[in-house]
């Protein structure tokens, strides 16, 4: 099984990926962590300083291509993968199932504290809200499964995913 978790920044992809990986005995790949490793950066701000958002997007394409034939894996994506259709095309190869963790912007902005997040694209709440509004239809368009998350516990989200996968 190849599962791809998508969703806006702060929608809980990493936590859900870890818990779901345990539940289904699947390895978890964090695309953001791989980008940091490949670009030899400490955090995303450093990636953006080196090559702007474009550097991140280029690495996301390379990684999605590299993992196109992956099996028995959960790929936790960065919130911006929907900006390039080619990334989703690669991720969906080999029966990749795209699960969108659908959080409201209100729930997300409660979780992400402005001024205290290393995310370069979440430094201003109104700019982040515009990005969210722009991307929401894209997350929906590429999703095979949509799970509303908002205030749900991780364990509940995992249970819902397992039911929908059956
Ligand atoms: C981004 C999301 C981040 C990270 C980068 C850009 C985005 O990942 O890839 O800061 O464009 O939404 P998370 O969704 O894991 O925060």
Backbone and ligand atoms as CSV (ligand in chain L), in Angstrom:
chain,resi,resn,atom,element,x,y,z
A,1,UNK,N,N,0.839,-1.203,0.000
A,1,UNK,CA,C,0.000,0.000,0.000
A,1,UNK,C,C,0.874,1.254,0.000
A,2,UNK,N,N,0.471,2.244,-0.762
A,2,UNK,CA,C,1.198,3.526,-0.795
A,2,UNK,C,C,0.183,4.628,-0.461
A,3,UNK,N,N,0.402,5.250,0.688
A,3,UNK,CA,C,-0.543,6.272,1.144
A,3,UNK,C,C,0.143,7.634,1.114
A,4,UNK,N,N,-0.550,8.627,0.611
A,4,UNK,CA,C,0.003,9.978,0.558
A,4,UNK,C,C,-0.889,10.893,1.379
A,5,UNK,N,N,-0.309,11.530,2.386
A,5,UNK,CA,C,-1.096,12.450,3.216
A,5,UNK,C,C,-0.869,13.876,2.741
A,6,UNK,N,N,-1.962,14.559,2.451
A,6,UNK,CA,C,-1.851,15.961,2.042
A,6,UNK,C,C,-2.677,16.830,2.987
A,7,UNK,N,N,-2.415,18.118,2.916
A,7,UNK,CA,C,-3.178,19.057,3.737
A,7,UNK,C,C,-2.360,20.302,3.967
A,8,UNK,N,N,-3.032,21.343,4.384
A,8,UNK,CA,C,-2.356,22.618,4.605
A,8,UNK,C,C,-1.401,22.495,5.794
A,9,UNK,N,N,-0.470,23.442,5.893
A,9,UNK,CA,C,0.430,23.496,7.053
A,9,UNK,C,C,-0.400,23.421,8.336
A,10,UNK,N,N,0.053,22.617,9.277
A,10,UNK,CA,C,-0.628,22.555,10.562
A,10,UNK,C,C,-1.884,21.700,10.570
A,11,UNK,N,N,-2.096,20.925,9.495
A,11,UNK,CA,C,-3.316,20.099,9.481
A,11,UNK,C,C,-3.096,18.750,10.171
A,12,UNK,N,N,-1.871,18.493,10.629
A,12,UNK,CA,C,-1.605,17.279,11.412
A,12,UNK,C,C,-1.032,16.117,10.616
A,13,UNK,N,N,-0.507,16.400,9.421
A,13,UNK,CA,C,-0.013,15.313,8.557
A,13,UNK,C,C,1.049,14.446,9.247
A,14,UNK,N,N,2.033,15.105,9.869
A,14,UNK,CA,C,3.145,14.332,10.467
A,14,UNK,C,C,2.659,13.455,11.614
A,15,UNK,N,N,1.832,14.018,12.498
A,15,UNK,CA,C,1.329,13.224,13.640
A,15,UNK,C,C,0.464,12.071,13.153
A,16,UNK,N,N,-0.397,12.355,12.171
A,16,UNK,CA,C,-1.264,11.289,11.646
A,16,UNK,C,C,-0.407,10.235,10.945
A,17,UNK,N,N,0.606,10.663,10.206
A,17,UNK,CA,C,1.467,9.710,9.485
A,17,UNK,C,C,2.135,8.754,10.478
A,18,UNK,N,N,2.657,9.292,11.580
A,18,UNK,CA,C,3.330,8.448,12.569
A,18,UNK,C,C,2.354,7.424,13.155
A,19,UNK,N,N,1.182,7.902,13.567
A,19,UNK,CA,C,0.200,7.004,14.197
A,19,UNK,C,C,-0.343,5.982,13.191
A,20,UNK,N,N,-0.588,6.430,11.983
A,20,UNK,CA,C,-1.122,5.530,10.950
A,20,UNK,C,C,-0.069,4.490,10.555
A,21,UNK,N,N,1.177,4.930,10.518
A,21,UNK,CA,C,2.282,4.012,10.205
A,21,UNK,C,C,2.339,2.874,11.206
A,22,UNK,N,N,2.171,3.223,12.486
A,22,UNK,CA,C,2.179,2.185,13.542
A,22,UNK,C,C,0.988,1.255,13.365
A,23,UNK,N,N,-0.169,1.840,13.145
A,23,UNK,CA,C,-1.412,1.062,13.025
A,23,UNK,C,C,-1.341,0.076,11.856
A,24,UNK,N,N,-0.780,0.519,10.730
A,24,UNK,CA,C,-0.786,-0.316,9.524
A,24,UNK,C,C,0.565,-0.981,9.255
A,25,UNK,N,N,1.508,-0.795,10.181
A,25,UNK,CA,C,2.877,-1.309,10.003
A,25,UNK,C,C,3.483,-0.870,8.667
A,26,UNK,N,N,3.416,0.411,8.425
A,26,UNK,CA,C,4.010,0.967,7.201
A,26,UNK,C,C,5.100,1.968,7.591
A,27,UNK,N,N,6.134,2.039,6.783
A,27,UNK,CA,C,7.163,3.055,7.017
A,27,UNK,C,C,6.624,4.430,6.665
A,28,UNK,N,N,7.172,5.448,7.319
A,28,UNK,CA,C,6.728,6.822,7.048
A,28,UNK,C,C,7.877,7.617,6.434
A,29,UNK,N,N,7.561,8.323,5.371
A,29,UNK,CA,C,8.540,9.222,4.754
A,29,UNK,C,C,8.026,10.646,4.906
A,30,UNK,N,N,8.872,11.520,5.425
A,30,UNK,CA,C,8.520,12.941,5.566
A,30,UNK,C,C,9.202,13.706,4.440
A,31,UNK,N,N,8.431,14.214,3.506
A,31,UNK,CA,C,9.068,14.915,2.376
A,31,UNK,C,C,9.864,16.132,2.836
A,32,UNK,N,N,9.321,16.881,3.804
A,32,UNK,CA,C,10.049,18.073,4.289
A,32,UNK,C,C,11.418,17.691,4.847
A,33,UNK,N,N,11.454,16.593,5.615
A,33,UNK,CA,C,12.724,16.164,6.229
A,33,UNK,C,C,13.726,15.769,5.143
A,34,UNK,N,N,13.212,15.133,4.085
A,34,UNK,CA,C,14.116,14.746,2.990
A,34,UNK,C,C,14.654,15.970,2.255
A,35,UNK,N,N,13.802,16.986,2.111
A,35,UNK,CA,C,14.259,18.229,1.461
A,35,UNK,C,C,15.377,18.863,2.305
A,36,UNK,N,N,15.194,18.875,3.615
A,36,UNK,CA,C,16.226,19.447,4.500
A,36,UNK,C,C,17.533,18.666,4.355
A,37,UNK,N,N,17.382,17.334,4.330
A,37,UNK,CA,C,18.572,16.479,4.212
A,37,UNK,C,C,19.305,16.746,2.888
A,38,UNK,N,N,18.550,16.760,1.803
A,38,UNK,CA,C,19.174,16.902,0.476
A,38,UNK,C,C,19.790,18.278,0.263
A,39,UNK,N,N,19.164,19.303,0.881
A,39,UNK,CA,C,19.688,20.664,0.675
A,39,UNK,C,C,20.641,21.052,1.808
A,40,UNK,N,N,20.890,20.075,2.698
A,40,UNK,CA,C,21.774,20.313,3.852
A,40,UNK,C,C,21.361,21.580,4.610
A,41,UNK,N,N,20.078,21.615,4.961
A,41,UNK,CA,C,19.537,22.787,5.667
A,41,UNK,C,C,19.000,22.378,7.029
A,42,UNK,N,N,19.028,23.330,7.955
A,42,UNK,CA,C,18.541,23.047,9.316
A,42,UNK,C,C,17.020,23.129,9.383
A,43,UNK,N,N,16.461,24.046,8.625
A,43,UNK,CA,C,15.008,24.216,8.627
A,43,UNK,C,C,14.556,24.806,7.281
A,44,UNK,N,N,13.236,24.946,7.124
A,44,UNK,CA,C,12.704,25.427,5.847
A,44,UNK,C,C,13.129,26.866,5.553
A,45,UNK,N,N,13.304,27.663,6.611
A,45,UNK,CA,C,13.728,29.052,6.393
A,45,UNK,C,C,15.079,29.061,5.665
A,46,UNK,N,N,15.935,28.116,6.043
A,46,UNK,CA,C,17.253,28.046,5.400
A,46,UNK,C,C,17.117,27.619,3.927
A,47,UNK,N,N,16.202,26.701,3.657
A,47,UNK,CA,C,15.964,26.288,2.265
A,47,UNK,C,C,15.521,27.507,1.448
A,48,UNK,N,N,14.587,28.279,2.001
A,48,UNK,CA,C,14.077,29.462,1.304
A,48,UNK,C,C,15.184,30.507,1.135
A,49,UNK,N,N,16.059,30.629,2.128
A,49,UNK,CA,C,17.172,31.583,1.999
A,49,UNK,C,C,18.119,31.171,0.883
A,50,UNK,N,N,18.293,29.855,0.736
A,50,UNK,CA,C,19.232,29.369,-0.286
A,50,UNK,C,C,18.675,29.528,-1.704
A,51,UNK,N,N,17.404,29.191,-1.881
A,51,UNK,CA,C,16.904,29.186,-3.264
A,51,UNK,C,C,15.454,29.576,-3.398
A,52,UNK,N,N,14.915,30.184,-2.365
A,52,UNK,CA,C,13.514,30.591,-2.427
A,52,UNK,C,C,12.576,29.399,-2.437
A,53,UNK,N,N,11.294,29.681,-2.623
A,53,UNK,CA,C,10.283,28.623,-2.643
A,53,UNK,C,C,10.554,27.631,-3.786
A,54,UNK,N,N,11.141,28.181,-4.862
A,54,UNK,CA,C,11.407,27.357,-6.044
A,54,UNK,C,C,12.309,26.165,-5.728
A,55,UNK,N,N,13.289,26.387,-4.863
A,55,UNK,CA,C,14.204,25.293,-4.498
A,55,UNK,C,C,13.421,24.163,-3.822
A,56,UNK,N,N,12.531,24.539,-2.917
A,56,UNK,CA,C,11.675,23.542,-2.252
A,56,UNK,C,C,10.851,22.780,-3.281
A,57,UNK,N,N,10.192,23.531,-4.171
A,57,UNK,CA,C,9.314,22.883,-5.162
A,57,UNK,C,C,10.103,21.948,-6.087
A,58,UNK,N,N,11.313,22.346,-6.445
A,58,UNK,CA,C,12.137,21.481,-7.315
A,58,UNK,C,C,12.463,20.170,-6.602
A,59,UNK,N,N,12.818,20.272,-5.321
A,59,UNK,CA,C,13.135,19.063,-4.567
A,59,UNK,C,C,11.904,18.189,-4.357
A,60,UNK,N,N,10.755,18.828,-4.180
A,60,UNK,CA,C,9.524,18.038,-4.025
A,60,UNK,C,C,9.261,17.212,-5.290
A,61,UNK,N,N,9.528,17.797,-6.440
A,61,UNK,CA,C,9.323,17.059,-7.704
A,61,UNK,C,C,10.306,15.886,-7.776
A,62,UNK,N,N,11.575,16.154,-7.450
A,62,UNK,CA,C,12.600,15.093,-7.512
A,62,UNK,C,C,12.230,13.944,-6.565
A,63,UNK,N,N,11.821,14.301,-5.345
A,63,UNK,CA,C,11.508,13.260,-4.344
A,63,UNK,C,C,10.273,12.453,-4.745
A,64,UNK,N,N,9.256,13.147,-5.253
A,64,UNK,CA,C,8.035,12.435,-5.664
A,64,UNK,C,C,8.373,11.449,-6.782
A,65,UNK,N,N,9.271,11.862,-7.665
A,65,UNK,CA,C,9.701,10.978,-8.761
A,65,UNK,C,C,10.468,9.785,-8.192
A,66,UNK,N,N,11.375,10.068,-7.276
A,66,UNK,CA,C,12.170,8.987,-6.677
A,66,UNK,C,C,11.302,7.953,-5.960
A,67,UNK,N,N,10.221,8.421,-5.331
A,67,UNK,CA,C,9.377,7.524,-4.536
A,67,UNK,C,C,8.172,7.017,-5.311
A,68,UNK,N,N,8.152,7.268,-6.633
A,68,UNK,CA,C,6.949,6.902,-7.396
A,68,UNK,C,C,6.610,5.414,-7.287
A,69,UNK,N,N,7.614,4.554,-7.211
A,69,UNK,CA,C,7.329,3.109,-7.180
A,69,UNK,C,C,7.338,2.541,-5.766
A,70,UNK,N,N,7.345,3.411,-4.767
A,70,UNK,CA,C,7.426,2.945,-3.376
A,70,UNK,C,C,6.230,2.059,-3.024
A,71,UNK,N,N,6.521,1.104,-2.131
A,71,UNK,CA,C,5.455,0.188,-1.658
A,71,UNK,C,C,5.459,0.229,-0.144
A,72,UNK,N,N,4.340,-0.088,0.469
A,72,UNK,CA,C,4.263,-0.186,1.928
A,72,UNK,C,C,4.815,1.031,2.627
A,73,UNK,N,N,4.310,2.164,2.256
A,73,UNK,CA,C,4.850,3.402,2.780
A,73,UNK,C,C,3.749,4.464,2.926
A,74,UNK,N,N,3.961,5.332,3.914
A,74,UNK,CA,C,3.096,6.521,4.026
A,74,UNK,C,C,3.987,7.716,3.724
A,75,UNK,N,N,3.593,8.509,2.759
A,75,UNK,CA,C,4.378,9.693,2.425
A,75,UNK,C,C,3.642,10.914,2.968
A,76,UNK,N,N,4.285,11.576,3.948
A,76,UNK,CA,C,3.699,12.782,4.509
A,76,UNK,C,C,4.286,13.961,3.725
A,77,UNK,N,N,3.423,14.686,3.039
A,77,UNK,CA,C,3.902,15.727,2.118
A,77,UNK,C,C,3.981,17.081,2.804
A,78,UNK,N,N,4.664,18.029,2.166
A,78,UNK,CA,C,4.601,19.418,2.601
A,78,UNK,C,C,3.308,20.018,2.068
A,79,UNK,N,N,2.805,21.037,2.747
A,79,UNK,CA,C,1.502,21.590,2.378
A,79,UNK,C,C,1.408,22.148,0.964
A,80,UNK,N,N,2.564,22.366,0.319
A,80,UNK,CA,C,2.535,23.016,-0.990
A,80,UNK,C,C,2.631,22.080,-2.180
A,81,UNK,N,N,2.580,20.757,-1.949
A,81,UNK,CA,C,2.748,19.846,-3.098
A,81,UNK,C,C,1.653,20.006,-4.151
A,82,UNK,N,N,0.501,20.506,-3.721
A,82,UNK,CA,C,-0.597,20.653,-4.690
A,82,UNK,C,C,-0.348,21.792,-5.685
A,83,UNK,N,N,0.713,22.563,-5.453
A,83,UNK,CA,C,1.013,23.667,-6.362
A,83,UNK,C,C,1.608,23.157,-7.685
A,84,UNK,N,N,2.062,21.918,-7.700
A,84,UNK,CA,C,2.629,21.335,-8.925
A,84,UNK,C,C,1.939,20.012,-9.226
A,85,UNK,N,N,1.136,19.982,-10.273
A,85,UNK,CA,C,0.391,18.762,-10.593
A,85,UNK,C,C,1.316,17.565,-10.779
A,86,UNK,N,N,2.514,17.831,-11.302
A,86,UNK,CA,C,3.441,16.724,-11.587
A,86,UNK,C,C,3.810,15.955,-10.314
A,87,UNK,N,N,3.842,16.658,-9.182
A,87,UNK,CA,C,4.167,15.988,-7.912
A,87,UNK,C,C,3.078,14.966,-7.585
A,88,UNK,N,N,1.839,15.400,-7.695
A,88,UNK,CA,C,0.728,14.477,-7.417
A,88,UNK,C,C,0.688,13.349,-8.432
A,89,UNK,N,N,1.033,13.654,-9.674
A,89,UNK,CA,C,1.052,12.599,-10.699
A,89,UNK,C,C,2.055,11.514,-10.310
A,90,UNK,N,N,3.232,11.917,-9.877
A,90,UNK,CA,C,4.235,10.921,-9.452
A,90,UNK,C,C,3.764,10.172,-8.205
A,91,UNK,N,N,3.214,10.911,-7.257
A,91,UNK,CA,C,2.814,10.283,-5.995
A,91,UNK,C,C,1.694,9.264,-6.196
A,92,UNK,N,N,0.846,9.532,-7.183
A,92,UNK,CA,C,-0.294,8.637,-7.408
A,92,UNK,C,C,0.081,7.367,-8.177
A,93,UNK,N,N,1.274,7.371,-8.770
A,93,UNK,CA,C,1.723,6.174,-9.499
A,93,UNK,C,C,1.806,5.009,-8.515
A,94,UNK,N,N,1.650,3.779,-9.009
A,94,UNK,CA,C,1.731,2.590,-8.168
A,94,UNK,C,C,0.582,2.566,-7.146
A,95,UNK,N,N,-0.588,2.961,-7.610
A,95,UNK,CA,C,-1.808,2.953,-6.792
A,95,UNK,C,C,-1.705,3.793,-5.525
A,96,UNK,N,N,-0.986,4.890,-5.588
A,96,UNK,CA,C,-0.897,5.795,-4.436
A,96,UNK,C,C,-2.277,6.343,-4.081
A,97,UNK,N,N,-2.636,6.231,-2.813
A,97,UNK,CA,C,-3.944,6.725,-2.357
A,97,UNK,C,C,-3.716,8.057,-1.648
A,98,UNK,N,N,-4.326,9.109,-2.163
A,98,UNK,CA,C,-4.120,10.441,-1.581
A,98,UNK,C,C,-5.203,10.730,-0.545
A,99,UNK,N,N,-4.762,10.966,0.682
A,99,UNK,CA,C,-5.698,11.279,1.766
A,99,UNK,C,C,-5.494,12.728,2.176
A,100,UNK,N,N,-6.545,13.517,2.036
A,100,UNK,CA,C,-6.476,14.941,2.385
A,100,UNK,C,C,-6.995,15.142,3.804
A,101,UNK,N,N,-6.134,15.683,4.662
A,101,UNK,CA,C,-6.565,16.020,6.025
A,101,UNK,C,C,-7.148,17.431,5.991
A,102,UNK,N,N,-8.442,17.479,6.052
A,102,UNK,CA,C,-9.185,18.712,5.816
A,102,UNK,C,C,-9.467,19.450,7.136
A,103,UNK,N,N,-8.638,20.456,7.411
A,103,UNK,CA,C,-8.819,21.279,8.622
A,103,UNK,C,C,-9.312,22.660,8.224
A,104,UNK,N,N,-10.140,23.258,9.028
A,104,UNK,CA,C,-10.559,24.633,8.739
A,104,UNK,C,C,-9.373,25.558,9.001
A,105,UNK,N,N,-9.395,26.737,8.388
A,105,UNK,CA,C,-8.289,27.669,8.625
A,105,UNK,C,C,-8.271,28.099,10.085
A,106,UNK,N,N,-9.435,28.169,10.695
A,106,UNK,CA,C,-9.513,28.578,12.107
A,106,UNK,C,C,-8.769,27.562,12.985
A,107,UNK,N,N,-9.017,26.279,12.742
A,107,UNK,CA,C,-8.333,25.240,13.535
A,107,UNK,C,C,-6.824,25.304,13.305
A,108,UNK,N,N,-6.443,25.540,12.059
A,108,UNK,CA,C,-5.011,25.607,11.725
A,108,UNK,C,C,-4.355,26.803,12.403
A,109,UNK,N,N,-5.009,27.954,12.323
A,109,UNK,CA,C,-4.354,29.145,12.901
A,109,UNK,C,C,-4.369,29.115,14.427
A,110,UNK,N,N,-5.213,28.266,15.005
A,110,UNK,CA,C,-5.129,28.047,16.456
A,110,UNK,C,C,-3.874,27.247,16.794
A,111,UNK,N,N,-3.508,26.334,15.877
A,111,UNK,CA,C,-2.363,25.454,16.131
A,111,UNK,C,C,-1.035,26.131,15.813
A,112,UNK,N,N,-1.005,26.917,14.731
A,112,UNK,CA,C,0.254,27.547,14.323
A,112,UNK,C,C,0.316,28.961,14.895
A,113,UNK,N,N,1.354,29.207,15.669
A,113,UNK,CA,C,1.464,30.534,16.287
A,113,UNK,C,C,2.390,31.426,15.452
A,114,UNK,N,N,1.829,32.506,14.914
A,114,UNK,CA,C,2.620,33.468,14.136
A,114,UNK,C,C,3.787,33.967,15.006
A,115,UNK,N,N,4.954,34.060,14.400
A,115,UNK,CA,C,6.129,34.538,15.137
A,115,UNK,C,C,6.846,33.419,15.851
A,116,UNK,N,N,6.223,32.236,15.853
A,116,UNK,CA,C,6.818,31.113,16.576
A,116,UNK,C,C,6.792,29.849,15.721
A,117,UNK,N,N,6.775,30.051,14.394
A,117,UNK,CA,C,6.800,28.893,13.507
A,117,UNK,C,C,7.922,29.086,12.484
A,118,UNK,N,N,8.645,28.006,12.187
A,118,UNK,CA,C,9.721,28.132,11.196
A,118,UNK,C,C,9.199,28.133,9.757
A,119,UNK,N,N,7.861,28.056,9.595
A,119,UNK,CA,C,7.325,27.946,8.235
A,119,UNK,C,C,7.356,29.304,7.523
A,120,UNK,N,N,8.173,29.430,6.455
A,120,UNK,CA,C,8.297,30.724,5.767
A,120,UNK,C,C,6.977,31.224,5.191
A,121,UNK,N,N,6.058,30.319,4.860
A,121,UNK,CA,C,4.801,30.760,4.234
A,121,UNK,C,C,3.668,30.929,5.246
A,122,UNK,N,N,4.036,30.911,6.534
A,122,UNK,CA,C,3.019,31.156,7.567
A,122,UNK,C,C,3.536,32.192,8.554
A,123,UNK,N,N,3.936,33.333,8.005
A,123,UNK,CA,C,4.464,34.398,8.860
A,123,UNK,C,C,3.447,35.519,9.033
A,124,UNK,N,N,2.392,35.476,8.227
A,124,UNK,CA,C,1.351,36.510,8.296
A,124,UNK,C,C,0.015,35.807,8.104
A,125,UNK,N,N,-0.884,36.007,9.057
A,125,UNK,CA,C,-2.111,35.209,9.059
A,125,UNK,C,C,-2.987,35.488,7.842
A,126,UNK,N,N,-3.029,36.737,7.372
A,126,UNK,CA,C,-3.900,37.036,6.224
A,126,UNK,C,C,-3.328,36.461,4.927
A,127,UNK,N,N,-2.001,36.491,4.802
A,127,UNK,CA,C,-1.364,35.889,3.614
A,127,UNK,C,C,-1.576,34.370,3.645
A,128,UNK,N,N,-1.433,33.785,4.832
A,128,UNK,CA,C,-1.630,32.331,4.969
A,128,UNK,C,C,-3.081,31.972,4.634
A,129,UNK,N,N,-4.011,32.815,5.081
A,129,UNK,CA,C,-5.436,32.538,4.817
A,129,UNK,C,C,-5.714,32.547,3.307
A,130,UNK,N,N,-5.085,33.487,2.589
A,130,UNK,CA,C,-5.280,33.568,1.123
A,130,UNK,C,C,-4.729,32.307,0.460
A,131,UNK,N,N,-3.562,31.873,0.946
A,131,UNK,CA,C,-2.943,30.667,0.393
A,131,UNK,C,C,-3.856,29.461,0.626
A,132,UNK,N,N,-4.420,29.394,1.824
A,132,UNK,CA,C,-5.328,28.307,2.197
A,132,UNK,C,C,-6.538,28.300,1.248
A,133,UNK,N,N,-7.124,29.483,1.051
A,133,UNK,CA,C,-8.317,29.595,0.205
A,133,UNK,C,C,-8.001,29.185,-1.229
A,134,UNK,N,N,-6.820,29.580,-1.684
A,134,UNK,CA,C,-6.404,29.237,-3.046
A,134,UNK,C,C,-6.203,27.729,-3.196
A,135,UNK,N,N,-5.596,27.121,-2.162
A,135,UNK,CA,C,-5.232,25.703,-2.290
A,135,UNK,C,C,-6.366,24.719,-1.989
A,136,UNK,N,N,-7.341,25.153,-1.198
A,136,UNK,CA,C,-8.378,24.220,-0.745
A,136,UNK,C,C,-9.005,23.390,-1.885
A,137,UNK,N,N,-9.406,24.046,-3.002
A,137,UNK,CA,C,-9.981,23.238,-4.096
A,137,UNK,C,C,-8.979,22.252,-4.692
A,138,UNK,N,N,-7.681,22.595,-4.629
A,138,UNK,CA,C,-6.664,21.696,-5.190
A,138,UNK,C,C,-6.516,20.450,-4.319
A,139,UNK,N,N,-6.484,20.638,-2.989
A,139,UNK,CA,C,-6.417,19.475,-2.093
A,139,UNK,C,C,-7.589,18.542,-2.379
A,140,UNK,N,N,-8.767,19.145,-2.546
A,140,UNK,CA,C,-9.983,18.343,-2.760
A,140,UNK,C,C,-9.918,17.611,-4.096
A,141,UNK,N,N,-9.436,18.332,-5.096
A,141,UNK,CA,C,-9.380,17.768,-6.450
A,141,UNK,C,C,-8.482,16.525,-6.510
A,142,UNK,N,N,-7.351,16.563,-5.822
A,142,UNK,CA,C,-6.403,15.447,-5.919
A,142,UNK,C,C,-6.704,14.309,-4.934
A,143,UNK,N,N,-7.627,14.541,-4.001
A,143,UNK,CA,C,-7.828,13.557,-2.925
A,143,UNK,C,C,-8.659,12.354,-3.369
A,144,UNK,N,N,-8.246,11.172,-2.901
A,144,UNK,CA,C,-9.088,9.979,-3.053
A,144,UNK,C,C,-9.982,9.848,-1.822
A,145,UNK,N,N,-9.442,10.281,-0.684
A,145,UNK,CA,C,-10.185,10.214,0.578
A,145,UNK,C,C,-10.030,11.569,1.268
A,146,UNK,N,N,-11.133,12.079,1.814
A,146,UNK,CA,C,-11.056,13.347,2.553
A,146,UNK,C,C,-11.479,13.082,3.992
A,147,UNK,N,N,-10.638,13.496,4.932
A,147,UNK,CA,C,-10.964,13.301,6.352
A,147,UNK,C,C,-11.005,14.666,7.021
A,148,UNK,N,N,-12.150,15.000,7.571
A,148,UNK,CA,C,-12.269,16.258,8.329
A,148,UNK,C,C,-11.520,16.084,9.639
A,149,UNK,N,N,-10.651,17.002,9.974
A,149,UNK,CA,C,-9.855,16.791,11.192
A,149,UNK,C,C,-10.230,17.756,12.330
A,150,UNK,N,N,-10.166,19.033,12.075
A,150,UNK,CA,C,-10.403,20.087,13.077
A,150,UNK,C,C,-10.023,19.706,14.508
A,151,UNK,N,N,-11.003,19.401,15.360
A,151,UNK,CA,C,-10.651,19.153,16.765
A,151,UNK,C,C,-10.540,17.653,17.095
A,152,UNK,N,N,-10.577,16.811,16.063
A,152,UNK,CA,C,-10.534,15.371,16.324
A,152,UNK,C,C,-9.171,14.945,16.849
A,153,UNK,N,N,-9.173,13.925,17.739
A,153,UNK,CA,C,-7.912,13.369,18.219
A,153,UNK,C,C,-7.258,12.563,17.094
A,154,UNK,N,N,-5.942,12.458,17.170
A,154,UNK,CA,C,-5.202,11.706,16.153
A,154,UNK,C,C,-5.737,10.267,16.054
A,155,UNK,N,N,-6.015,9.657,17.222
A,155,UNK,CA,C,-6.479,8.260,17.214
A,155,UNK,C,C,-7.804,8.120,16.441
A,156,UNK,N,N,-8.667,9.125,16.570
A,156,UNK,CA,C,-9.960,9.092,15.865
A,156,UNK,C,C,-9.738,9.245,14.348
A,157,UNK,N,N,-8.814,10.131,13.993
A,157,UNK,CA,C,-8.517,10.354,12.567
A,157,UNK,C,C,-7.970,9.056,11.955
A,158,UNK,N,N,-7.066,8.415,12.699
A,158,UNK,CA,C,-6.478,7.163,12.211
A,158,UNK,C,C,-7.571,6.105,12.018
A,159,UNK,N,N,-8.467,5.999,12.990
A,159,UNK,CA,C,-9.563,5.016,12.878
A,159,UNK,C,C,-10.394,5.277,11.627
A,160,UNK,N,N,-10.716,6.554,11.400
A,160,UNK,CA,C,-11.527,6.908,10.224
A,160,UNK,C,C,-10.815,6.546,8.925
A,161,UNK,N,N,-9.507,6.790,8.911
A,161,UNK,CA,C,-8.744,6.467,7.686
A,161,UNK,C,C,-8.771,4.966,7.454
A,162,UNK,N,N,-8.552,4.199,8.517
A,162,UNK,CA,C,-8.519,2.732,8.368
A,162,UNK,C,C,-9.867,2.230,7.823
A,163,UNK,N,N,-10.959,2.781,8.340
A,163,UNK,CA,C,-12.290,2.372,7.855
A,163,UNK,C,C,-12.428,2.706,6.369
A,164,UNK,N,N,-12.008,3.910,5.984
A,164,UNK,CA,C,-12.179,4.326,4.578
A,164,UNK,C,C,-11.272,3.542,3.630
A,165,UNK,N,N,-10.158,3.046,4.142
A,165,UNK,CA,C,-9.241,2.299,3.280
A,165,UNK,C,C,-9.784,0.908,2.953
A,166,UNK,N,N,-10.732,0.434,3.791
A,166,UNK,CA,C,-11.223,-0.943,3.592
A,166,UNK,C,C,-12.180,-1.050,2.407
L,1,LIG,C1,C,4.794,24.559,2.926
L,1,LIG,C2,C,4.534,23.644,3.910
L,1,LIG,C3,C,5.565,23.133,4.810
L,1,LIG,C4,C,6.926,23.145,4.103
L,1,LIG,C5,C,7.228,24.532,3.609
L,1,LIG,C6,C,6.167,25.050,2.639
L,1,LIG,C7,C,3.679,25.057,2.081
L,1,LIG,O1,O,5.257,21.798,5.213
L,1,LIG,O2,O,6.970,22.234,3.051
L,1,LIG,O3,O,7.367,25.387,4.723
L,1,LIG,O4,O,3.936,25.595,0.997
L,1,LIG,O5,O,2.511,24.873,2.507
L,1,LIG,P1,P,4.106,21.451,6.301
L,1,LIG,O6,O,2.807,21.410,5.579
L,1,LIG,O7,O,4.509,20.106,6.806
L,1,LIG,O8,O,4.148,22.504,7.353
